[in-house]
Amino acid sequence: IADSFPAVPVTFANSIITRAVLHRLQLGAGHAGGTYLHVFAGHGIGAALVNELAESGSIQPMEIGHMVLDMNGPPCRCGHRGCLEAFASTLR
């Protein structure tokens, strides 16, 4: 991609980080800030811990979709049973 668009900076990011940054931008500069958990449910379930009080405005991605909630729950596409994603994603 970078070779095709040499004048354009190209960065690759985890989709949950991108969604968390977009959420922060939509909140605007007047937002009081703080630390919060941004969760997105789609084909998978991802989360990002956003710390707007940190100087860098840090965002830490978290893979929460494959946390097992019920060992006897529905099968998940990862091969386990009872993952959060098996209960709450759009692919269930």
PyMOL Python script that loads the backbone (N, CA, C, O; Angstrom):
from pymol import cmd

cmd.read_pdbstr("""\
ATOM      1  N   ILE A   1       0.835  -1.183   0.000  1.00  0.00           N
ATOM      2  CA  ILE A   1       0.000   0.000   0.000  1.00  0.00           C
ATOM      3  C   ILE A   1       0.880   1.246   0.000  1.00  0.00           C
ATOM      4  O   ILE A   1       0.633   2.180  -0.762  1.00  0.00           O
ATOM      5  N   ALA A   2       1.899   1.262   0.847  1.00  0.00           N
ATOM      6  CA  ALA A   2       2.779   2.421   0.935  1.00  0.00           C
ATOM      7  C   ALA A   2       3.468   2.687  -0.406  1.00  0.00           C
ATOM      8  O   ALA A   2       3.687   3.844  -0.767  1.00  0.00           O
ATOM      9  N   ASP A   3       3.808   1.634  -1.143  1.00  0.00           N
ATOM     10  CA  ASP A   3       4.445   1.808  -2.454  1.00  0.00           C
ATOM     11  C   ASP A   3       3.487   2.429  -3.462  1.00  0.00           C
ATOM     12  O   ASP A   3       3.907   3.178  -4.344  1.00  0.00           O
ATOM     13  N   SER A   4       2.212   2.123  -3.332  1.00  0.00           N
ATOM     14  CA  SER A   4       1.207   2.659  -4.254  1.00  0.00           C
ATOM     15  C   SER A   4       0.885   4.124  -3.990  1.00  0.00           C
ATOM     16  O   SER A   4       0.465   4.843  -4.897  1.00  0.00           O
ATOM     17  N   PHE A   5       1.079   4.566  -2.755  1.00  0.00           N
ATOM     18  CA  PHE A   5       0.768   5.940  -2.361  1.00  0.00           C
ATOM     19  C   PHE A   5       1.972   6.540  -1.624  1.00  0.00           C
ATOM     20  O   PHE A   5       1.897   6.763  -0.416  1.00  0.00           O
ATOM     21  N   PRO A   6       3.072   6.803  -2.324  1.00  0.00           N
ATOM     22  CA  PRO A   6       4.301   7.236  -1.650  1.00  0.00           C
ATOM     23  C   PRO A   6       4.184   8.568  -0.897  1.00  0.00           C
ATOM     24  O   PRO A   6       4.941   8.803   0.044  1.00  0.00           O
ATOM     25  N   ALA A   7       3.265   9.426  -1.287  1.00  0.00           N
ATOM     26  CA  ALA A   7       3.134  10.729  -0.620  1.00  0.00           C
ATOM     27  C   ALA A   7       2.184  10.695   0.576  1.00  0.00           C
ATOM     28  O   ALA A   7       2.004  11.702   1.261  1.00  0.00           O
ATOM     29  N   VAL A   8       1.581   9.538   0.822  1.00  0.00           N
ATOM     30  CA  VAL A   8       0.586   9.418   1.895  1.00  0.00           C
ATOM     31  C   VAL A   8       1.147   8.548   3.006  1.00  0.00           C
ATOM     32  O   VAL A   8       1.557   7.416   2.747  1.00  0.00           O
ATOM     33  N   PRO A   9       1.177   9.052   4.255  1.00  0.00           N
ATOM     34  CA  PRO A   9       1.647   8.204   5.363  1.00  0.00           C
ATOM     35  C   PRO A   9       0.672   7.035   5.569  1.00  0.00           C
ATOM     36  O   PRO A   9      -0.543   7.228   5.600  1.00  0.00           O
ATOM     37  N   VAL A  10       1.207   5.853   5.706  1.00  0.00           N
ATOM     38  CA  VAL A  10       0.385   4.653   5.884  1.00  0.00           C
ATOM     39  C   VAL A  10       0.726   4.015   7.224  1.00  0.00           C
ATOM     40  O   VAL A  10       1.894   3.790   7.542  1.00  0.00           O
ATOM     41  N   THR A  11      -0.321   3.726   8.008  1.00  0.00           N
ATOM     42  CA  THR A  11      -0.144   3.073   9.298  1.00  0.00           C
ATOM     43  C   THR A  11      -1.143   1.934   9.405  1.00  0.00           C
ATOM     44  O   THR A  11      -2.302   2.079   9.015  1.00  0.00           O
ATOM     45  N   PHE A  12      -0.698   0.804   9.931  1.00  0.00           N
ATOM     46  CA  PHE A  12      -1.593  -0.322  10.170  1.00  0.00           C
ATOM     47  C   PHE A  12      -1.884  -0.381  11.660  1.00  0.00           C
ATOM     48  O   PHE A  12      -0.991  -0.197  12.487  1.00  0.00           O
ATOM     49  N   ALA A  13      -3.143  -0.640  11.994  1.00  0.00           N
ATOM     50  CA  ALA A  13      -3.524  -0.690  13.405  1.00  0.00           C
ATOM     51  C   ALA A  13      -4.578  -1.772  13.609  1.00  0.00           C
ATOM     52  O   ALA A  13      -5.308  -2.137  12.688  1.00  0.00           O
ATOM     53  N   ASN A  14      -4.636  -2.266  14.820  1.00  0.00           N
ATOM     54  CA  ASN A  14      -5.680  -3.190  15.221  1.00  0.00           C
ATOM     55  C   ASN A  14      -7.021  -2.461  15.090  1.00  0.00           C
ATOM     56  O   ASN A  14      -7.111  -1.284  15.438  1.00  0.00           O
ATOM     57  N   SER A  15      -8.053  -3.132  14.599  1.00  0.00           N
ATOM     58  CA  SER A  15      -9.331  -2.456  14.356  1.00  0.00           C
ATOM     59  C   SER A  15      -9.943  -1.865  15.624  1.00  0.00           C
ATOM     60  O   SER A  15     -10.601  -0.827  15.550  1.00  0.00           O
ATOM     61  N   ILE A  16      -9.750  -2.488  16.780  1.00  0.00           N
ATOM     62  CA  ILE A  16     -10.336  -1.937  18.002  1.00  0.00           C
ATOM     63  C   ILE A  16      -9.630  -0.638  18.389  1.00  0.00           C
ATOM     64  O   ILE A  16     -10.265   0.261  18.941  1.00  0.00           O
ATOM     65  N   ILE A  17      -8.342  -0.522  18.112  1.00  0.00           N
ATOM     66  CA  ILE A  17      -7.639   0.729  18.383  1.00  0.00           C
ATOM     67  C   ILE A  17      -8.195   1.826  17.483  1.00  0.00           C
ATOM     68  O   ILE A  17      -8.442   2.945  17.933  1.00  0.00           O
ATOM     69  N   THR A  18      -8.388   1.497  16.216  1.00  0.00           N
ATOM     70  CA  THR A  18      -8.941   2.465  15.269  1.00  0.00           C
ATOM     71  C   THR A  18     -10.325   2.918  15.707  1.00  0.00           C
ATOM     72  O   THR A  18     -10.631   4.109  15.653  1.00  0.00           O
ATOM     73  N   ARG A  19     -11.159   1.994  16.136  1.00  0.00           N
ATOM     74  CA  ARG A  19     -12.504   2.355  16.595  1.00  0.00           C
ATOM     75  C   ARG A  19     -12.454   3.214  17.855  1.00  0.00           C
ATOM     76  O   ARG A  19     -13.247   4.144  18.001  1.00  0.00           O
ATOM     77  N   ALA A  20     -11.534   2.912  18.762  1.00  0.00           N
ATOM     78  CA  ALA A  20     -11.413   3.703  19.997  1.00  0.00           C
ATOM     79  C   ALA A  20     -10.941   5.124  19.687  1.00  0.00           C
ATOM     80  O   ALA A  20     -11.417   6.083  20.294  1.00  0.00           O
ATOM     81  N   VAL A  21     -10.008   5.260  18.747  1.00  0.00           N
ATOM     82  CA  VAL A  21      -9.538   6.593  18.351  1.00  0.00           C
ATOM     83  C   VAL A  21     -10.682   7.367  17.713  1.00  0.00           C
ATOM     84  O   VAL A  21     -10.874   8.544  18.018  1.00  0.00           O
ATOM     85  N   LEU A  22     -11.442   6.730  16.834  1.00  0.00           N
ATOM     86  CA  LEU A  22     -12.594   7.389  16.208  1.00  0.00           C
ATOM     87  C   LEU A  22     -13.596   7.841  17.275  1.00  0.00           C
ATOM     88  O   LEU A  22     -14.140   8.942  17.196  1.00  0.00           O
ATOM     89  N   HIS A  23     -13.832   6.994  18.260  1.00  0.00           N
ATOM     90  CA  HIS A  23     -14.748   7.348  19.344  1.00  0.00           C
ATOM     91  C   HIS A  23     -14.250   8.587  20.080  1.00  0.00           C
ATOM     92  O   HIS A  23     -15.030   9.493  20.375  1.00  0.00           O
ATOM     93  N   ARG A  24     -12.962   8.626  20.375  1.00  0.00           N
ATOM     94  CA  ARG A  24     -12.378   9.796  21.051  1.00  0.00           C
ATOM     95  C   ARG A  24     -12.540  11.047  20.210  1.00  0.00           C
ATOM     96  O   ARG A  24     -12.854  12.112  20.741  1.00  0.00           O
ATOM     97  N   LEU A  25     -12.330  10.934  18.909  1.00  0.00           N
ATOM     98  CA  LEU A  25     -12.474  12.093  18.022  1.00  0.00           C
ATOM     99  C   LEU A  25     -13.925  12.571  17.971  1.00  0.00           C
ATOM    100  O   LEU A  25     -14.184  13.773  17.907  1.00  0.00           O
ATOM    101  N   GLN A  26     -14.864  11.635  17.999  1.00  0.00           N
ATOM    102  CA  GLN A  26     -16.277  11.996  17.971  1.00  0.00           C
ATOM    103  C   GLN A  26     -16.711  12.683  19.265  1.00  0.00           C
ATOM    104  O   GLN A  26     -17.632  13.501  19.250  1.00  0.00           O
ATOM    105  N   LEU A  27     -16.061  12.361  20.380  1.00  0.00           N
ATOM    106  CA  LEU A  27     -16.386  13.010  21.644  1.00  0.00           C
ATOM    107  C   LEU A  27     -15.992  14.481  21.633  1.00  0.00           C
ATOM    108  O   LEU A  27     -16.648  15.305  22.270  1.00  0.00           O
ATOM    109  N   GLY A  28     -14.932  14.811  20.919  1.00  0.00           N
ATOM    110  CA  GLY A  28     -14.509  16.199  20.795  1.00  0.00           C
ATOM    111  C   GLY A  28     -13.564  16.645  21.890  1.00  0.00           C
ATOM    112  O   GLY A  28     -13.361  15.952  22.887  1.00  0.00           O
ATOM    113  N   ALA A  29     -12.993  17.818  21.680  1.00  0.00           N
ATOM    114  CA  ALA A  29     -11.984  18.362  22.588  1.00  0.00           C
ATOM    115  C   ALA A  29     -12.556  18.753  23.940  1.00  0.00           C
ATOM    116  O   ALA A  29     -11.815  18.785  24.923  1.00  0.00           O
ATOM    117  N   GLY A  30     -13.834  19.049  24.025  1.00  0.00           N
ATOM    118  CA  GLY A  30     -14.421  19.479  25.287  1.00  0.00           C
ATOM    119  C   GLY A  30     -14.733  18.353  26.244  1.00  0.00           C
ATOM    120  O   GLY A  30     -15.173  18.600  27.366  1.00  0.00           O
ATOM    121  N   HIS A  31     -14.513  17.115  25.823  1.00  0.00           N
ATOM    122  CA  HIS A  31     -14.778  15.952  26.669  1.00  0.00           C
ATOM    123  C   HIS A  31     -13.838  15.959  27.870  1.00  0.00           C
ATOM    124  O   HIS A  31     -12.638  16.195  27.722  1.00  0.00           O
ATOM    125  N   ALA A  32     -14.378  15.702  29.052  1.00  0.00           N
ATOM    126  CA  ALA A  32     -13.602  15.781  30.296  1.00  0.00           C
ATOM    127  C   ALA A  32     -12.483  14.749  30.355  1.00  0.00           C
ATOM    128  O   ALA A  32     -11.502  14.965  31.066  1.00  0.00           O
ATOM    129  N   GLY A  33     -12.592  13.652  29.646  1.00  0.00           N
ATOM    130  CA  GLY A  33     -11.544  12.638  29.651  1.00  0.00           C
ATOM    131  C   GLY A  33     -11.688  11.687  30.811  1.00  0.00           C
ATOM    132  O   GLY A  33     -12.666  11.738  31.558  1.00  0.00           O
ATOM    133  N   GLY A  34     -10.714  10.824  30.955  1.00  0.00           N
ATOM    134  CA  GLY A  34     -10.739   9.821  32.000  1.00  0.00           C
ATOM    135  C   GLY A  34     -10.285   8.502  31.432  1.00  0.00           C
ATOM    136  O   GLY A  34      -9.738   8.440  30.331  1.00  0.00           O
ATOM    137  N   THR A  35     -10.510   7.458  32.179  1.00  0.00           N
ATOM    138  CA  THR A  35     -10.170   6.113  31.744  1.00  0.00           C
ATOM    139  C   THR A  35     -11.462   5.338  31.569  1.00  0.00           C
ATOM    140  O   THR A  35     -12.329   5.348  32.442  1.00  0.00           O
ATOM    141  N   TYR A  36     -11.583   4.662  30.425  1.00  0.00           N
ATOM    142  CA  TYR A  36     -12.795   3.882  30.176  1.00  0.00           C
ATOM    143  C   TYR A  36     -12.480   2.696  29.283  1.00  0.00           C
ATOM    144  O   TYR A  36     -11.427   2.641  28.648  1.00  0.00           O
ATOM    145  N   LEU A  37     -13.403   1.753  29.242  1.00  0.00           N
ATOM    146  CA  LEU A  37     -13.268   0.564  28.405  1.00  0.00           C
ATOM    147  C   LEU A  37     -14.179   0.737  27.200  1.00  0.00           C
ATOM    148  O   LEU A  37     -15.396   0.852  27.348  1.00  0.00           O
ATOM    149  N   HIS A  38     -13.592   0.755  26.005  1.00  0.00           N
ATOM    150  CA  HIS A  38     -14.348   0.858  24.759  1.00  0.00           C
ATOM    151  C   HIS A  38     -14.527  -0.563  24.237  1.00  0.00           C
ATOM    152  O   HIS A  38     -13.541  -1.261  23.999  1.00  0.00           O
ATOM    153  N   VAL A  39     -15.774  -1.001  24.055  1.00  0.00           N
ATOM    154  CA  VAL A  39     -16.056  -2.368  23.605  1.00  0.00           C
ATOM    155  C   VAL A  39     -16.803  -2.302  22.284  1.00  0.00           C
ATOM    156  O   VAL A  39     -17.719  -1.498  22.113  1.00  0.00           O
ATOM    157  N   PHE A  40     -16.394  -3.168  21.340  1.00  0.00           N
ATOM    158  CA  PHE A  40     -17.082  -3.256  20.063  1.00  0.00           C
ATOM    159  C   PHE A  40     -17.474  -4.702  19.812  1.00  0.00           C
ATOM    160  O   PHE A  40     -16.651  -5.609  19.940  1.00  0.00           O
ATOM    161  N   ALA A  41     -18.731  -4.912  19.455  1.00  0.00           N
ATOM    162  CA  ALA A  41     -19.217  -6.251  19.108  1.00  0.00           C
ATOM    163  C   ALA A  41     -19.609  -6.258  17.638  1.00  0.00           C
ATOM    164  O   ALA A  41     -20.434  -5.460  17.194  1.00  0.00           O
ATOM    165  N   GLY A  42     -19.011  -7.160  16.907  1.00  0.00           N
ATOM    166  CA  GLY A  42     -19.298  -7.351  15.491  1.00  0.00           C
ATOM    167  C   GLY A  42     -19.102  -8.832  15.209  1.00  0.00           C
ATOM    168  O   GLY A  42     -19.657  -9.675  15.913  1.00  0.00           O
ATOM    169  N   HIS A  43     -18.307  -9.162  14.168  1.00  0.00           N
ATOM    170  CA  HIS A  43     -17.992 -10.571  13.908  1.00  0.00           C
ATOM    171  C   HIS A  43     -17.221 -11.162  15.076  1.00  0.00           C
ATOM    172  O   HIS A  43     -17.303 -12.359  15.353  1.00  0.00           O
ATOM    173  N   GLY A  44     -16.481 -10.317  15.745  1.00  0.00           N
ATOM    174  CA  GLY A  44     -15.760 -10.689  16.960  1.00  0.00           C
ATOM    175  C   GLY A  44     -16.080  -9.656  18.016  1.00  0.00           C
ATOM    176  O   GLY A  44     -16.859  -8.733  17.779  1.00  0.00           O
ATOM    177  N   ILE A  45     -15.482  -9.809  19.173  1.00  0.00           N
ATOM    178  CA  ILE A  45     -15.681  -8.826  20.244  1.00  0.00           C
ATOM    179  C   ILE A  45     -14.307  -8.389  20.719  1.00  0.00           C
ATOM    180  O   ILE A  45     -13.487  -9.203  21.145  1.00  0.00           O
ATOM    181  N   GLY A  46     -14.076  -7.098  20.637  1.00  0.00           N
ATOM    182  CA  GLY A  46     -12.800  -6.550  21.057  1.00  0.00           C
ATOM    183  C   GLY A  46     -13.031  -5.422  22.035  1.00  0.00           C
ATOM    184  O   GLY A  46     -14.134  -4.887  22.140  1.00  0.00           O
ATOM    185  N   ALA A  47     -11.994  -5.071  22.738  1.00  0.00           N
ATOM    186  CA  ALA A  47     -12.085  -3.971  23.693  1.00  0.00           C
ATOM    187  C   ALA A  47     -10.758  -3.233  23.711  1.00  0.00           C
ATOM    188  O   ALA A  47      -9.715  -3.768  23.334  1.00  0.00           O
ATOM    189  N   ALA A  48     -10.831  -1.997  24.159  1.00  0.00           N
ATOM    190  CA  ALA A  48      -9.618  -1.197  24.324  1.00  0.00           C
ATOM    191  C   ALA A  48      -9.763  -0.389  25.595  1.00  0.00           C
ATOM    192  O   ALA A  48     -10.785   0.258  25.824  1.00  0.00           O
ATOM    193  N   LEU A  49      -8.740  -0.435  26.410  1.00  0.00           N
ATOM    194  CA  LEU A  49      -8.699   0.388  27.612  1.00  0.00           C
ATOM    195  C   LEU A  49      -8.119   1.733  27.203  1.00  0.00           C
ATOM    196  O   LEU A  49      -6.962   1.816  26.792  1.00  0.00           O
ATOM    197  N   VAL A  50      -8.919   2.784  27.314  1.00  0.00           N
ATOM    198  CA  VAL A  50      -8.526   4.124  26.883  1.00  0.00           C
ATOM    199  C   VAL A  50      -8.237   4.967  28.116  1.00  0.00           C
ATOM    200  O   VAL A  50      -9.082   5.101  29.001  1.00  0.00           O
ATOM    201  N   ASN A  51      -7.042   5.530  28.167  1.00  0.00           N
ATOM    202  CA  ASN A  51      -6.656   6.395  29.272  1.00  0.00           C
ATOM    203  C   ASN A  51      -6.388   7.785  28.723  1.00  0.00           C
ATOM    204  O   ASN A  51      -5.272   8.092  28.303  1.00  0.00           O
ATOM    205  N   GLU A  52      -7.411   8.618  28.728  1.00  0.00           N
ATOM    206  CA  GLU A  52      -7.267   9.962  28.174  1.00  0.00           C
ATOM    207  C   GLU A  52      -6.493  10.886  29.104  1.00  0.00           C
ATOM    208  O   GLU A  52      -6.083  11.971  28.693  1.00  0.00           O
ATOM    209  N   LEU A  53      -6.289  10.476  30.342  1.00  0.00           N
ATOM    210  CA  LEU A  53      -5.543  11.303  31.278  1.00  0.00           C
ATOM    211  C   LEU A  53      -4.039  11.134  31.104  1.00  0.00           C
ATOM    212  O   LEU A  53      -3.267  11.994  31.529  1.00  0.00           O
ATOM    213  N   ALA A  54      -3.617  10.044  30.489  1.00  0.00           N
ATOM    214  CA  ALA A  54      -2.188   9.828  30.245  1.00  0.00           C
ATOM    215  C   ALA A  54      -1.715  10.824  29.197  1.00  0.00           C
ATOM    216  O   ALA A  54      -2.469  11.188  28.295  1.00  0.00           O
ATOM    217  N   GLU A  55      -0.494  11.253  29.313  1.00  0.00           N
ATOM    218  CA  GLU A  55       0.046  12.251  28.384  1.00  0.00           C
ATOM    219  C   GLU A  55      -0.049  11.773  26.939  1.00  0.00           C
ATOM    220  O   GLU A  55      -0.303  12.569  26.035  1.00  0.00           O
ATOM    221  N   SER A  56       0.151  10.485  26.723  1.00  0.00           N
ATOM    222  CA  SER A  56       0.095   9.942  25.370  1.00  0.00           C
ATOM    223  C   SER A  56      -1.325   9.602  24.942  1.00  0.00           C
ATOM    224  O   SER A  56      -1.550   9.264  23.780  1.00  0.00           O
ATOM    225  N   GLY A  57      -2.293   9.685  25.862  1.00  0.00           N
ATOM    226  CA  GLY A  57      -3.652   9.275  25.542  1.00  0.00           C
ATOM    227  C   GLY A  57      -3.675   7.801  25.176  1.00  0.00           C
ATOM    228  O   GLY A  57      -4.256   7.419  24.161  1.00  0.00           O
ATOM    229  N   SER A  58      -3.050   6.978  25.993  1.00  0.00           N
ATOM    230  CA  SER A  58      -2.802   5.583  25.641  1.00  0.00           C
ATOM    231  C   SER A  58      -4.077   4.779  25.408  1.00  0.00           C
ATOM    232  O   SER A  58      -5.108   4.998  26.043  1.00  0.00           O
ATOM    233  N   ILE A  59      -3.963   3.840  24.470  1.00  0.00           N
ATOM    234  CA  ILE A  59      -5.042   2.910  24.145  1.00  0.00           C
ATOM    235  C   ILE A  59      -4.430   1.515  24.130  1.00  0.00           C
ATOM    236  O   ILE A  59      -3.524   1.239  23.344  1.00  0.00           O
ATOM    237  N   GLN A  60      -4.924   0.641  24.995  1.00  0.00           N
ATOM    238  CA  GLN A  60      -4.417  -0.730  25.087  1.00  0.00           C
ATOM    239  C   GLN A  60      -5.478  -1.699  24.589  1.00  0.00           C
ATOM    240  O   GLN A  60      -6.525  -1.836  25.222  1.00  0.00           O
ATOM    241  N   PRO A  61      -5.232  -2.381  23.461  1.00  0.00           N
ATOM    242  CA  PRO A  61      -6.217  -3.338  22.957  1.00  0.00           C
ATOM    243  C   PRO A  61      -6.305  -4.553  23.879  1.00  0.00           C
ATOM    244  O   PRO A  61      -5.325  -4.943  24.514  1.00  0.00           O
ATOM    245  N   MET A  62      -7.499  -5.142  23.938  1.00  0.00           N
ATOM    246  CA  MET A  62      -7.731  -6.320  24.774  1.00  0.00           C
ATOM    247  C   MET A  62      -8.576  -7.314  23.985  1.00  0.00           C
ATOM    248  O   MET A  62      -9.585  -6.932  23.392  1.00  0.00           O
ATOM    249  N   GLU A  63      -8.185  -8.552  23.972  1.00  0.00           N
ATOM    250  CA  GLU A  63      -8.954  -9.599  23.297  1.00  0.00           C
ATOM    251  C   GLU A  63      -9.887 -10.227  24.317  1.00  0.00           C
ATOM    252  O   GLU A  63      -9.494 -11.142  25.041  1.00  0.00           O
ATOM    253  N   ILE A  64     -11.119  -9.741  24.379  1.00  0.00           N
ATOM    254  CA  ILE A  64     -12.066 -10.255  25.370  1.00  0.00           C
ATOM    255  C   ILE A  64     -13.050 -11.249  24.782  1.00  0.00           C
ATOM    256  O   ILE A  64     -13.768 -11.920  25.523  1.00  0.00           O
ATOM    257  N   GLY A  65     -13.094 -11.354  23.466  1.00  0.00           N
ATOM    258  CA  GLY A  65     -14.075 -12.215  22.818  1.00  0.00           C
ATOM    259  C   GLY A  65     -13.930 -13.691  23.139  1.00  0.00           C
ATOM    260  O   GLY A  65     -14.903 -14.441  23.056  1.00  0.00           O
ATOM    261  N   HIS A  66     -12.727 -14.117  23.505  1.00  0.00           N
ATOM    262  CA  HIS A  66     -12.507 -15.539  23.771  1.00  0.00           C
ATOM    263  C   HIS A  66     -12.305 -15.835  25.244  1.00  0.00           C
ATOM    264  O   HIS A  66     -11.691 -16.837  25.613  1.00  0.00           O
ATOM    265  N   MET A  67     -12.831 -14.948  26.083  1.00  0.00           N
ATOM    266  CA  MET A  67     -12.901 -15.256  27.521  1.00  0.00           C
ATOM    267  C   MET A  67     -14.053 -16.244  27.690  1.00  0.00           C
ATOM    268  O   MET A  67     -15.168 -15.985  27.239  1.00  0.00           O
ATOM    269  N   VAL A  68     -13.786 -17.362  28.331  1.00  0.00           N
ATOM    270  CA  VAL A  68     -14.808 -18.399  28.512  1.00  0.00           C
ATOM    271  C   VAL A  68     -15.734 -18.005  29.656  1.00  0.00           C
ATOM    272  O   VAL A  68     -15.304 -17.821  30.794  1.00  0.00           O
ATOM    273  N   LEU A  69     -17.014 -17.881  29.322  1.00  0.00           N
ATOM    274  CA  LEU A  69     -18.028 -17.544  30.319  1.00  0.00           C
ATOM    275  C   LEU A  69     -18.718 -18.785  30.860  1.00  0.00           C
ATOM    276  O   LEU A  69     -19.138 -18.816  32.017  1.00  0.00           O
ATOM    277  N   ASP A  70     -18.836 -19.811  30.017  1.00  0.00           N
ATOM    278  CA  ASP A  70     -19.540 -21.039  30.396  1.00  0.00           C
ATOM    279  C   ASP A  70     -18.895 -22.203  29.657  1.00  0.00           C
ATOM    280  O   ASP A  70     -19.039 -22.317  28.440  1.00  0.00           O
ATOM    281  N   MET A  71     -18.188 -23.064  30.373  1.00  0.00           N
ATOM    282  CA  MET A  71     -17.486 -24.184  29.731  1.00  0.00           C
ATOM    283  C   MET A  71     -18.417 -25.124  28.984  1.00  0.00           C
ATOM    284  O   MET A  71     -17.968 -25.874  28.118  1.00  0.00           O
ATOM    285  N   ASN A  72     -19.706 -25.096  29.303  1.00  0.00           N
ATOM    286  CA  ASN A  72     -20.687 -25.937  28.613  1.00  0.00           C
ATOM    287  C   ASN A  72     -21.532 -25.123  27.638  1.00  0.00           C
ATOM    288  O   ASN A  72     -22.562 -25.595  27.158  1.00  0.00           O
ATOM    289  N   GLY A  73     -21.093 -23.901  27.348  1.00  0.00           N
ATOM    290  CA  GLY A  73     -21.841 -23.014  26.470  1.00  0.00           C
ATOM    291  C   GLY A  73     -21.736 -23.411  25.011  1.00  0.00           C
ATOM    292  O   GLY A  73     -21.187 -24.464  24.685  1.00  0.00           O
ATOM    293  N   PRO A  74     -22.262 -22.568  24.133  1.00  0.00           N
ATOM    294  CA  PRO A  74     -22.262 -22.878  22.703  1.00  0.00           C
ATOM    295  C   PRO A  74     -20.842 -22.914  22.138  1.00  0.00           C
ATOM    296  O   PRO A  74     -19.946 -22.251  22.663  1.00  0.00           O
ATOM    297  N   PRO A  75     -20.638 -23.682  21.077  1.00  0.00           N
ATOM    298  CA  PRO A  75     -19.309 -23.746  20.472  1.00  0.00           C
ATOM    299  C   PRO A  75     -18.923 -22.398  19.853  1.00  0.00           C
ATOM    300  O   PRO A  75     -19.761 -21.671  19.321  1.00  0.00           O
ATOM    301  N   CYS A  76     -17.644 -22.100  19.940  1.00  0.00           N
ATOM    302  CA  CYS A  76     -17.102 -20.863  19.372  1.00  0.00           C
ATOM    303  C   CYS A  76     -16.281 -21.230  18.144  1.00  0.00           C
ATOM    304  O   CYS A  76     -15.796 -22.357  18.037  1.00  0.00           O
ATOM    305  N   ARG A  77     -16.124 -20.313  17.237  1.00  0.00           N
ATOM    306  CA  ARG A  77     -15.337 -20.596  16.027  1.00  0.00           C
ATOM    307  C   ARG A  77     -13.850 -20.796  16.326  1.00  0.00           C
ATOM    308  O   ARG A  77     -13.104 -21.249  15.458  1.00  0.00           O
ATOM    309  N   CYS A  78     -13.406 -20.458  17.560  1.00  0.00           N
ATOM    310  CA  CYS A  78     -12.007 -20.686  17.934  1.00  0.00           C
ATOM    311  C   CYS A  78     -11.766 -22.142  18.332  1.00  0.00           C
ATOM    312  O   CYS A  78     -10.619 -22.569  18.470  1.00  0.00           O
ATOM    313  N   GLY A  79     -12.843 -22.900  18.515  1.00  0.00           N
ATOM    314  CA  GLY A  79     -12.713 -24.300  18.898  1.00  0.00           C
ATOM    315  C   GLY A  79     -13.085 -24.576  20.343  1.00  0.00           C
ATOM    316  O   GLY A  79     -13.275 -25.734  20.716  1.00  0.00           O
ATOM    317  N   HIS A  80     -13.192 -23.548  21.160  1.00  0.00           N
ATOM    318  CA  HIS A  80     -13.612 -23.729  22.549  1.00  0.00           C
ATOM    319  C   HIS A  80     -15.126 -23.615  22.660  1.00  0.00           C
ATOM    320  O   HIS A  80     -15.819 -23.414  21.663  1.00  0.00           O
ATOM    321  N   ARG A  81     -15.619 -23.743  23.860  1.00  0.00           N
ATOM    322  CA  ARG A  81     -17.051 -23.596  24.115  1.00  0.00           C
ATOM    323  C   ARG A  81     -17.258 -22.470  25.111  1.00  0.00           C
ATOM    324  O   ARG A  81     -16.442 -22.255  26.008  1.00  0.00           O
ATOM    325  N   GLY A  82     -18.362 -21.754  24.941  1.00  0.00           N
ATOM    326  CA  GLY A  82     -18.777 -20.772  25.927  1.00  0.00           C
ATOM    327  C   GLY A  82     -18.035 -19.451  25.941  1.00  0.00           C
ATOM    328  O   GLY A  82     -18.103 -18.726  26.933  1.00  0.00           O
ATOM    329  N   CYS A  83     -17.325 -19.113  24.866  1.00  0.00           N
ATOM    330  CA  CYS A  83     -16.632 -17.820  24.800  1.00  0.00           C
ATOM    331  C   CYS A  83     -17.665 -16.696  24.704  1.00  0.00           C
ATOM    332  O   CYS A  83     -18.774 -16.901  24.211  1.00  0.00           O
ATOM    333  N   LEU A  84     -17.295 -15.528  25.173  1.00  0.00           N
ATOM    334  CA  LEU A  84     -18.154 -14.353  25.059  1.00  0.00           C
ATOM    335  C   LEU A  84     -18.601 -14.167  23.614  1.00  0.00           C
ATOM    336  O   LEU A  84     -19.762 -13.848  23.358  1.00  0.00           O
ATOM    337  N   GLU A  85     -17.695 -14.362  22.680  1.00  0.00           N
ATOM    338  CA  GLU A  85     -18.009 -14.212  21.270  1.00  0.00           C
ATOM    339  C   GLU A  85     -19.092 -15.187  20.803  1.00  0.00           C
ATOM    340  O   GLU A  85     -19.905 -14.842  19.946  1.00  0.00           O
ATOM    341  N   ALA A  86     -19.109 -16.393  21.356  1.00  0.00           N
ATOM    342  CA  ALA A  86     -20.136 -17.377  20.989  1.00  0.00           C
ATOM    343  C   ALA A  86     -21.520 -16.933  21.446  1.00  0.00           C
ATOM    344  O   ALA A  86     -22.530 -17.315  20.854  1.00  0.00           O
ATOM    345  N   PHE A  87     -21.562 -16.128  22.500  1.00  0.00           N
ATOM    346  CA  PHE A  87     -22.838 -15.628  23.018  1.00  0.00           C
ATOM    347  C   PHE A  87     -23.272 -14.308  22.370  1.00  0.00           C
ATOM    348  O   PHE A  87     -24.465 -14.080  22.167  1.00  0.00           O
ATOM    349  N   ALA A  88     -22.308 -13.442  22.045  1.00  0.00           N
ATOM    350  CA  ALA A  88     -22.688 -12.063  21.743  1.00  0.00           C
ATOM    351  C   ALA A  88     -22.236 -11.512  20.390  1.00  0.00           C
ATOM    352  O   ALA A  88     -22.601 -10.382  20.063  1.00  0.00           O
ATOM    353  N   SER A  89     -21.474 -12.237  19.595  1.00  0.00           N
ATOM    354  CA  SER A  89     -21.034 -11.671  18.321  1.00  0.00           C
ATOM    355  C   SER A  89     -22.139 -11.787  17.281  1.00  0.00           C
ATOM    356  O   SER A  89     -23.134 -12.480  17.494  1.00  0.00           O
ATOM    357  N   THR A  90     -21.959 -11.107  16.161  1.00  0.00           N
ATOM    358  CA  THR A  90     -22.943 -11.147  15.084  1.00  0.00           C
ATOM    359  C   THR A  90     -22.902 -12.467  14.326  1.00  0.00           C
ATOM    360  O   THR A  90     -23.779 -12.727  13.502  1.00  0.00           O
ATOM    361  N   LEU A  91     -21.905 -13.305  14.585  1.00  0.00           N
ATOM    362  CA  LEU A  91     -21.777 -14.592  13.889  1.00  0.00           C
ATOM    363  C   LEU A  91     -22.415 -15.754  14.624  1.00  0.00           C
ATOM    364  O   LEU A  91     -22.332 -16.891  14.160  1.00  0.00           O
ATOM    365  N   ARG A  92     -23.039 -15.502  15.742  1.00  0.00           N
ATOM    366  CA  ARG A  92     -23.603 -16.619  16.519  1.00  0.00           C
ATOM    367  C   ARG A  92     -24.805 -17.219  15.842  1.00  0.00           C
ATOM    368  O   ARG A  92     -25.398 -18.165  16.360  1.00  0.00           O
TER     369      ARG A  92
END
""", "prot")
cmd.dss("prot")
cmd.show_as("cartoon", "prot")
cmd.util.cbc("prot")
cmd.orient("prot")
